[in-house]
Amino acid sequence: MTKLNIKYLVISPVRDEEAYLRSTIRCMASQTVRPAEWILVNDGSTDGTAGIIEAAAARYSWIRALHRADRGFRKAGGGVVEAFNEGLAASQTADWDFIVKLDGDLSFDSTYFEKCFRRFADDPALGIGGGMICYLENGAKLFERCPAFHVRGATKIYRRECWEAIGGFWPAPGWDTMDEVKANRLGWTTRCFDDLHLVHHRYTGSAEGVWRGFVKNGRANYICGYHPLFMAVKCLRRLPRRPYLIGSLALLYGYITGYLKSIPRFDDHETIGFLRHQQLERLWGRETIWR
């Protein structure tokens, strides 16, 4: 595999990203390995996002614009997946080797994708990969802690065979965890490339507020079938991290209210069973997908 024969498709569901989308477009245009096609899906934006997408599509032949009607609200998890799937259905590139889900508020180096694909070339069992998300605060990079197997939903690269094996995305909060859990259950490996950094210009969950963002995370953990004991430990371990206390309380609230409201869970019992077994093994200090 060389950079000359890799064909990858990028799909970016974006909503109200006027402030950051131009930067992401500049980064993509500077890549040493450009995508065969980049579909920018305007998911009902009410700012200037649509115009930015149209201008980019007019300038670059490999960028395509797709516009969806404004549903009037942000639809956690499911809205992103619906927009992504609509972009995939509209793609004119059938023979891609990799498919990428990429947010519209990221900045990254010109060699980012080339370096990522070299990791895939070195490891045929690697099914899902991507760089590490960071934020800039007073010029310094701040990183969110994530398990080694977890690639943040803002930047995910899927090998075609793995994508087809997992059957695409689960259209609900937690989709960017269950894809990796299912991939690992099926024998693939998933990995965050911690030396390849992407700057996320908007904190995860900031569009909905800190409390709602953490509640959404806890709700996603419920939907994914997290073991109650593992969830309790997760909340306890988060107490000394910012935002202090409120982050743990919001996570727990989102998780518990999932039970109280009988919200439907991920409908793959084998994958949930695999996840819970891995979580308990992790608590006992044994080898897991957490490594």
ABEGO torsion letter per residue (X at the ends): XBAAABBBBBBBBBBGAAAAAAAAAAAAAABABBBABBBBBBBGBABAAAAAAAAAAAABAABBBBBBBBAGBBBBGAAAAAAAAAAAAABABAABABBBBBBAABBBBAAAAAAAAAAAAABAABABBEBBBBBBBGGBBBBBBBBAABBBAABBBBBAAAAAAAGEBBBBBGAAAAAAAAAAAAGBBBBBBAABBBBBABBBGAAAEAAAAAAAAAAAAAAAGBBAAAAAAAAAAAAABOBBGAAAAAAAAAAAAAAAAGBBBBABAAAAAAAAAAAAAAAAGBBBAAX
